[in-house]
């Protein structure tokens, strides 16, 4: 792919449809290549990632390629990730936890009301 020469159609012919597009920008396309092979017997058959490449392509409003960024397996090892976690303020429980909690409340609520009537 050649910057300022290739367009979206050229990319689709070569790579196919993108694996993902930008969250806020439909003109950012992301392709992922990942190959996993079985490890050696002395590694107890553990899977080994042999290729893990990401290509990020950016297009202008006319569909012309304006930038490309390739991140390979070795470069990913150098990426520093934040250790902070994001708290979900909408739901503190998963759906299953909420369902089970609701069920538990209904079960014990009925028992409590049955005991009052006795």
N, C-alpha and C positions, 0 to 999 in steps of 0.2 A: 504494500500500500504506500502510495507516494503522496506526501502532504501537498496540498493545493493542486492536485491533479486527479486523484482517485475520488470517487463519490460513493454514496450509499449503495447504489446498484452494484458497483465493482466489489465492494466489501461483501455484500450478500452472495454474489457469485463465488467468491473465494472462500468465505468462512461460513456462510449460511446466516440464518437469523441470529441476532445477538442473544446471549444467555440472559442478559439483563440490560435494562436501560436506566438512565439516571432518574433519581427520585423526583427531582424538580425540573429536569432538563431532558426532554425526549431526544435531544441531539447528542447525548453521550451514550455510547454503546460499550458494553463490557462482554468480553469473551473469556472463557475459562477453559484451560486444557489441563487435565489431570489424569495421570496414569499411575495405577497401583499394581504392583507385582507381589507375588508371594515371596517371602523371605527364605533364607536358607534354612536347612533342617536344624542347625545349631542355634538358630534364632526362634525355634519352635513354630515355624511357619507364619510368623508375624508379617502382616502386610507392610510393604515398603513403598513410599511414594517416590516414583522415579522422575516424574515430571509434574510440575505444579506452576503453570504459567498463566498470567492474567494480562490481557491486552485491553487497554482503555482507549477508545477512539472518540474524538470530538469532531462534530461537523458544524459548519456554519448554517445559516438559515436557508441556504440554497442546496444543502446536501453535500457540499464539498468538504473533504477531509482537511481539518486545520491543525490537528495535533494527534499524536499517538504516544502512548506510554506503555512500555512493556515491563512487567514485574515478574522475575523468575523465582524459582525456589530459593536460591541463595540470597536474593535481595529481601525476600519475605522474612528470613531469619533475623535481619537487621532492624525490622520494624519494631518500634517500641509501642506497646499497647498500654492504655491506662489501666490502673488497678482499681479505679473507682467503679462502683456499680450504680446503675440508674434504678431508682425506685419507681414502681408503677403506682401512681396515685389513683388511678381509676379503679383497679381491682387489686386488692391485697392478696386474695386467694385465687387459685386456679379455678376453672369451672367445676372440676371434679370435687375439689375441696369445698367449694360453695354449696354444691349439690348435696354432698354428704353432711355438711353442717346443717343445712336446711332440713334434711331428712331426720337427723338426730334431734333437732329442736322439736319437730313435729311428733316424733315418737315419745320423747320425754315430756312434752307438753301435754299429751293425751294421758299419760300415766299420772302426771301431777293432778290433772283435773278429775281423774277417776278416784284418786285417793281422797280428794276433798269431799266427794259425794258419799263415801262410805261412812 
